[in-house]
């Protein structure tokens, strides 16, 4: 009888230790998940946008873009709609700046092409230019009658200053992450010196710096 009781006590002790170990392991998993959630700084990307969403997104972007559309495009695509990550936006913008044409127009085509192919590219392009085209036609007619009004001149001067501020804001958001990559920061600094200070043409500068940046990125990925 005593042997049976001792055997039951041993089994009970093992079961208790097993439950304690399982609970401890479960707690460790939960803490790991919480730590991952706290350290994850970038939210998950949204689902692949439809053609209607691409058209509507760029239609709204075109209607609210005064002077500088790139900062608003980054906010809409990366922060609000979460169609692209910050790194993906920077890479896509670099490609669009290398190609001829307006950066935002190239961006609408490239992003639409990425998600929905040729129909997506057309949806992004038409959405971007449809609203502003109608607004510009109306304002052009109005400006013909008010171009000599000093209040109108002050209005356009204020819009130009606001556009400059938006461009500076976007530049800072793109440049700050380069602190983690000194070589990428060096490429950005060389591009700024060549274009903004030395006044070199954009195309030759990009033809020199783009292969260099690709080589550095490939070496860093190894």
C-alpha positions as CSV (number, residue, x, y, z in Angstrom):
1,X,0.0,0.0,0.0
2,X,2.8,2.4,0.9
3,X,4.6,1.6,-2.4
4,X,1.4,2.5,-4.4
5,X,1.1,5.8,-2.5
6,X,4.7,6.7,-3.2
7,X,4.2,5.8,-6.9
8,X,1.2,8.1,-7.1
9,X,3.1,10.9,-5.4
10,X,5.9,10.6,-7.9
11,X,3.4,10.7,-10.8
12,X,1.7,13.7,-9.4
13,X,5.0,15.5,-8.9
14,X,6.0,14.8,-12.5
15,X,2.6,16.0,-13.8
16,X,2.9,19.2,-11.8
17,X,6.4,19.8,-13.1
18,X,5.2,19.1,-16.7
19,X,2.4,21.6,-16.3
20,X,4.8,24.2,-14.9
21,X,7.2,23.7,-17.8
22,X,4.4,24.0,-20.3
23,X,3.1,27.1,-18.7
24,X,6.6,28.6,-18.6
25,X,7.1,27.8,-22.3
26,X,3.8,29.3,-23.2
27,X,4.7,32.5,-21.2
28,X,8.0,32.6,-23.0
29,X,6.2,32.4,-26.4
30,X,3.8,35.2,-25.4
31,X,6.7,37.4,-24.2
32,X,8.5,36.8,-27.5
33,X,5.5,37.8,-29.5
34,X,5.0,40.9,-27.4
35,X,8.7,41.8,-27.9
36,X,8.3,41.3,-31.7
37,X,5.2,43.6,-31.7
38,X,7.0,46.3,-29.7
39,X,10.2,46.2,-31.8
40,X,8.4,46.1,-35.2
41,X,8.4,49.7,-36.3
42,X,6.8,49.3,-39.7
43,X,3.2,48.2,-40.0
44,X,2.2,45.4,-42.3
45,X,1.4,46.2,-45.9
46,X,-2.2,46.3,-47.1
47,X,-3.6,43.9,-49.6
48,X,-2.9,44.3,-53.3
49,X,-5.0,47.3,-54.5
50,X,-7.7,46.9,-57.1
51,X,-7.9,48.9,-60.3
52,X,-10.6,51.1,-58.7
53,X,-8.5,51.7,-55.7
54,X,-5.4,52.6,-57.8
55,X,-7.5,55.1,-59.8
56,X,-9.2,56.6,-56.8
57,X,-5.9,56.8,-54.8
58,X,-4.1,58.7,-57.6
59,X,-7.2,60.8,-58.3
60,X,-7.2,62.1,-54.8
61,X,-3.5,62.6,-54.9
62,X,-3.8,64.6,-58.0
63,X,-6.5,66.8,-56.6
64,X,-4.6,67.7,-53.4
65,X,-1.1,68.1,-54.9
66,X,-0.2,71.8,-55.1
67,X,3.3,72.4,-56.4
68,X,5.1,69.4,-54.8
69,X,3.3,66.0,-55.1
70,X,6.1,63.7,-54.0
71,X,5.7,64.3,-50.3
72,X,2.0,63.8,-50.5
73,X,2.5,60.7,-52.7
74,X,4.8,59.2,-50.1
75,X,2.4,59.9,-47.3
76,X,-0.5,58.4,-49.3
77,X,1.2,55.3,-50.6
78,X,3.4,54.5,-47.5
79,X,1.8,55.9,-44.4
80,X,-1.9,56.0,-45.2
81,X,-2.8,53.3,-47.7
82,X,0.4,51.1,-46.9
83,X,0.7,49.9,-50.5
84,X,4.5,50.3,-50.4
85,X,7.0,50.1,-47.6
86,X,9.4,53.1,-47.1
87,X,12.2,51.2,-48.8
88,X,10.1,50.1,-51.7
89,X,8.9,53.7,-52.2
90,X,12.5,55.0,-52.2
91,X,13.6,52.3,-54.7
92,X,10.7,53.0,-57.0
93,X,11.2,56.8,-56.7
94,X,14.9,56.3,-57.7
95,X,13.8,54.4,-60.8
96,X,11.3,57.1,-61.7
97,X,13.8,59.8,-61.3
98,X,16.2,58.0,-63.7
99,X,13.5,57.8,-66.4
100,X,12.4,60.8,-68.5
101,X,9.2,62.5,-67.6
102,X,7.6,63.8,-64.4
103,X,8.5,61.9,-61.3
104,X,5.0,61.6,-60.0
105,X,3.6,60.6,-63.4
106,X,6.3,57.9,-63.6
107,X,5.5,56.8,-60.1
108,X,1.8,56.4,-60.9
109,X,2.6,54.3,-63.9
110,X,5.3,52.2,-62.2
111,X,3.1,51.5,-59.1
112,X,0.1,50.6,-61.2
113,X,2.2,48.3,-63.4
114,X,3.7,46.6,-60.4
115,X,0.3,45.7,-58.9
116,X,-2.1,45.3,-61.9
117,X,0.1,45.3,-65.0
118,X,-0.8,47.5,-68.0
119,X,-4.4,48.2,-66.8
120,X,-3.0,49.3,-63.4
121,X,-0.6,51.6,-65.1
122,X,-3.4,53.2,-67.1
123,X,-5.6,53.5,-64.0
124,X,-2.8,55.2,-62.0
125,X,-2.0,57.6,-64.9
126,X,-5.6,58.5,-65.7
127,X,-6.4,59.0,-62.0
128,X,-3.5,61.3,-61.5
129,X,-4.1,63.6,-64.5
130,X,-7.9,63.6,-64.8
131,X,-8.7,65.8,-61.8
132,X,-5.8,68.3,-62.2
133,X,-6.5,68.6,-66.0
134,X,-10.0,69.8,-65.4
135,X,-8.9,72.1,-62.5
136,X,-6.1,73.6,-64.6
137,X,-8.4,74.3,-67.5
138,X,-10.8,76.1,-65.2
139,X,-8.1,78.1,-63.4
140,X,-6.5,79.0,-66.7
141,X,-9.7,80.7,-67.9
142,X,-10.0,82.4,-64.5
143,X,-6.3,83.5,-64.5
144,X,-6.7,85.3,-67.8
145,X,-9.0,87.7,-66.1
146,X,-7.2,88.1,-62.7
147,X,-3.5,87.8,-63.6
148,X,-2.8,91.5,-62.8
149,X,-4.4,91.3,-59.4
150,X,-1.8,91.6,-56.6
151,X,-3.7,89.3,-54.4
152,X,-3.5,86.5,-57.0
153,X,0.3,87.0,-57.2
154,X,0.6,86.7,-53.4
155,X,-1.5,83.6,-53.5
156,X,0.9,81.9,-56.0
157,X,3.9,83.0,-54.0
158,X,2.5,81.4,-50.9
159,X,1.8,78.2,-52.8
160,X,5.4,78.1,-54.0
161,X,6.7,78.4,-50.5
162,X,4.4,75.7,-49.2
163,X,5.5,73.4,-52.1
164,X,9.2,74.0,-51.1
165,X,8.4,73.1,-47.5
166,X,6.8,69.8,-48.6
167,X,9.8,68.9,-50.7
168,X,12.1,69.5,-47.8
169,X,10.0,67.4,-45.5
170,X,10.0,64.5,-48.0
171,X,13.7,64.8,-48.5
172,X,14.3,64.5,-44.7
173,X,12.1,61.4,-44.5
174,X,14.1,59.7,-47.2
175,X,17.5,60.8,-46.0
176,X,17.2,60.0,-42.3
177,X,17.0,56.1,-42.8
178,X,20.3,56.4,-44.7
179,X,22.1,56.8,-41.3
180,X,22.1,53.0,-41.1
181,X,24.0,52.7,-44.4
182,X,27.0,55.0,-44.7
183,X,27.7,54.0,-48.3
184,X,24.2,54.8,-49.4
185,X,24.5,58.1,-47.6
186,X,27.7,58.8,-49.5
187,X,26.0,58.1,-52.8
188,X,23.2,60.5,-51.8
189,X,25.7,63.2,-50.9
190,X,27.6,62.8,-54.2
191,X,24.3,63.1,-56.1
192,X,23.4,66.3,-54.1
193,X,26.8,67.8,-54.8
194,X,26.8,67.0,-58.5
195,X,23.3,68.2,-59.2
196,X,22.6,71.0,-56.6
197,X,26.0,72.5,-56.2
198,X,28.0,71.7,-59.4
199,X,24.9,72.0,-61.6
200,X,25.7,68.9,-63.6
201,X,23.0,67.4,-65.9
202,X,20.8,64.8,-64.2
203,X,21.2,62.0,-66.8
204,X,25.0,61.7,-66.8
205,X,25.0,61.9,-63.0
206,X,22.5,59.1,-62.7
207,X,24.4,57.0,-65.3
208,X,27.5,57.2,-63.1
209,X,25.9,56.9,-59.6
210,X,23.3,54.2,-60.4
211,X,25.7,51.4,-61.3
212,X,27.8,52.4,-58.3
213,X,24.8,52.3,-55.9
214,X,23.7,48.9,-57.4
215,X,27.2,47.5,-56.8
216,X,27.2,48.7,-53.2
217,X,23.7,47.3,-52.6
218,X,24.7,43.9,-54.0
219,X,27.8,43.8,-51.8
220,X,25.8,44.7,-48.7
221,X,23.2,42.0,-49.4
222,X,25.9,39.3,-49.3
